[in-house]
């Protein structure tokens, strides 16, 4: 039986920033689920991999990408 590792990140904020985060997340082979509520967006980003080290590498790269957006604000 193959291993399966999963990481879920939830982010809440404005629509403009959500669009920027979605664009940054796309190249990282993850599932992105946006949900709009009132004046904000909730993004759920799910990363799945069979290799734990690859999952860590993907999550690290994703968080570094997200940090560039957060640092600009």
C-alpha positions as CSV (number, residue, x, y, z in Angstrom):
1,X,0.0,0.0,0.0
2,X,1.4,3.4,-1.0
3,X,1.7,6.2,1.5
4,X,-0.4,9.4,1.2
5,X,0.5,12.6,2.9
6,X,-1.7,15.6,2.9
7,X,-1.4,19.2,4.1
8,X,-4.4,21.7,4.2
9,X,-3.9,25.4,4.6
10,X,-6.8,27.8,5.1
11,X,-6.4,31.5,4.4
12,X,-9.0,34.3,4.8
13,X,-8.8,37.8,3.3
14,X,-9.9,40.1,0.6
15,X,-10.8,39.1,-3.0
16,X,-7.8,40.8,-4.7
17,X,-5.2,39.1,-2.5
18,X,-7.1,35.8,-2.9
19,X,-6.7,36.1,-6.7
20,X,-3.0,36.7,-6.3
21,X,-2.6,33.7,-4.0
22,X,-4.5,31.4,-6.3
23,X,-2.2,32.4,-9.2
24,X,0.8,31.7,-7.1
25,X,-0.5,28.3,-5.9
26,X,-1.4,26.9,-9.3
27,X,2.2,25.8,-10.3
28,X,2.5,23.9,-7.0
29,X,0.2,21.0,-8.0
30,X,-2.3,21.6,-5.2
31,X,-6.1,21.8,-5.0
32,X,-7.5,25.3,-4.4
33,X,-11.0,25.7,-3.1
34,X,-12.2,29.4,-2.9
35,X,-15.3,30.2,-0.9
36,X,-16.7,33.7,-0.8
37,X,-18.4,34.9,2.4
38,X,-19.7,38.4,2.8
39,X,-16.7,40.8,2.1
40,X,-14.0,38.1,2.3
41,X,-12.8,35.0,0.6
42,X,-11.7,31.8,2.4
43,X,-9.1,29.8,0.4
44,X,-8.5,26.2,1.2
45,X,-5.3,24.9,-0.3
46,X,-4.7,21.1,-0.2
47,X,-1.4,19.6,-1.1
48,X,-1.1,15.8,-1.4
49,X,1.9,13.6,-2.2
50,X,3.0,10.1,-1.8
51,X,6.5,11.2,-0.6
52,X,6.7,13.1,2.6
53,X,9.9,15.0,1.6
54,X,8.2,16.1,-1.7
55,X,5.2,17.3,0.3
56,X,7.4,19.3,2.6
57,X,9.2,20.8,-0.4
58,X,6.0,21.8,-2.1
59,X,4.5,23.3,1.1
60,X,7.7,25.2,1.7
61,X,7.7,26.6,-1.8
62,X,4.0,27.5,-1.5
63,X,4.5,29.3,1.7
64,X,7.4,31.3,0.4
65,X,5.3,32.3,-2.6
66,X,2.4,33.3,-0.3
67,X,4.8,35.3,1.9
68,X,5.8,37.6,-1.0
69,X,2.1,38.6,-1.3
70,X,1.7,39.1,2.5
71,X,4.9,41.1,2.7
72,X,3.7,43.5,0.0
73,X,0.6,44.3,1.9
